[in-house]
């Protein structure tokens, strides 16, 4: 197991403007061939995005319960490069690459050690309880401004 992953808290951590989230592959994540079922990478990425928001001080649940709204995935592009297998220790690295008044674009990679397994770009739109797009809360935008990746999307991954 990568020592960096072993030392990582359960919720992951922000390293500069990048959030790193640990994932362990369990039997339930795999298909009959013994590799992670393709849709489970989306689950890993969803967990990592939620943990990133919490690390940034954003309380999605409070906003939802107050009737402000919630995020809905507007667009998703994903590329699978290599498989993960039972008991692998993975990291989901997330970078906020675009901040708009009513949405964010987050670039995410799932890696095992230094091997890229999956690469995705996810646009999440903030929507009112009615389902219509609305501006994100001002304090969320302020938190996101501190996280927006300054490099090119997909470039300079360490």
N, C-alpha and C positions, 0 to 999 in steps of 0.2 A: 504494500500500500504506500502511496506517495505520502511522505511525511507532512507535506503542506496540507493535504486533505485530512490526515489524522488529527492535526492541530486545529482544524476549522470548527467553529461552533455549529450546532445543529441548524441554525437559521442562516448560515453562511456569514459573509462579511463583505463590507465595502473595502476595496483596495483602490484608493484614489477614486476615480469615476466609474470603476468597474465593480460589479457585484459578483462574488463567487459563491456558489451554492453546492454543497456536497450531496451526492446521491449514491446509494448502494443498490445494486441490482439484486432483486429477490426472485425466487422461483416464479412467483405470480406475474412478474414482468415479462417472462419469456414465452416464446411460442414452442411448438413441437420440435423445432430444429435447435432449440437451446439458446437462441439469441433474443434480444429484447424486441418485442413486438413493436412495429413502427409507430403506432399511436401512443405508446407509452412515453416516447420522447416529448410529445406535446404535454403530457402530464408533468414530466420533470421540469419543463420550461415554464409551465404555469405556476408551479410551486416556487420556482426561482424568481419569477417576476413579482409574486406576492411578497416573498421575503425581501426583495430589493426595495419595494415600496415601504414595508415596515422599517427597514434599516434607514430609509430616508426620512422617516417620521410621518409617513402618510397612513392614516387610519381609514381604510376602505370600508370597514364594517360600520363605523360611526357615520360616515357619509351616506351609506345606503340606508341605515336605520333612521337618519334624519330626513330622508326623502330627497337628498341632493342628487343622487344618481349612483351609477356604477360603470365600470368599464365593460365594453363588449368588443370582441375581436372583430375588426373591420377587414383586415387583410392579413394573409399569412403566406409566406413563401419558405419552403423547407427543402433542404438537400441532405440526403443521407450519403455518407462517405465510407463508413466502416461500421461493423456491428459491435454492440456491447453484449457481454455474456454474463451468465449467472455469477454472482458474487463480485463482479467488477466494482471498483470504486471510481465514480465519475465526478466531474465538476461541470456545473452549468455556469458559464461565464456570460454575464448580461451587461450590455452597454446601451444607454439611452442615446440614440443618434439623431432624433428629430423631435422637437417640441413645438407643437402647434396649440392654439387656444383651446381646442376641443379634443386633441388626440396626442399620442406619443408613438414613436416608432422605436422599438427595442430590438437590437441585434443580439442574438443568442447563439452560443456554441456549446455543444456537449463534447467534452474531451475526457480521455482516459490517459493519464500521464501527459504525454505530449502529442497523442494521436487524436486528430479531429474525427469525431464520429458523426456529428450532425451539426448543421449550420442553418439558422433561420432568421428571418426578418418578420417581426410581428407588429402590426399597427393596432393599437387599442384606442377606441374612441370612447369618450366620456358621454354617457347618455342619461337623460332624465328618466324618472320612473315610467314615463309614457313611452320611452324608447326613442325619443327624438334627441339628436345630438345637442349638447350644451357645453358651455365653457367649463373647463376644469376649475375647481376651487383655487382662489388666488394663492393660498399658502402652499398648495400642491405645485403650482407653477413655479413659485419661488424655490421650493425644494428641488424640483427638476432642473432648474437653471444651473444649480451647482453640480449636477450630474451629467449634463449633456457632453457627450464625447466630442473632443475637439479635432480628432483625426478623421480620416476618411472611413466610411462604414466598411467593416471587414478588413481593414488594414492595421498593421502594427499590433497584432495580437501577440501577447507574450506567452 
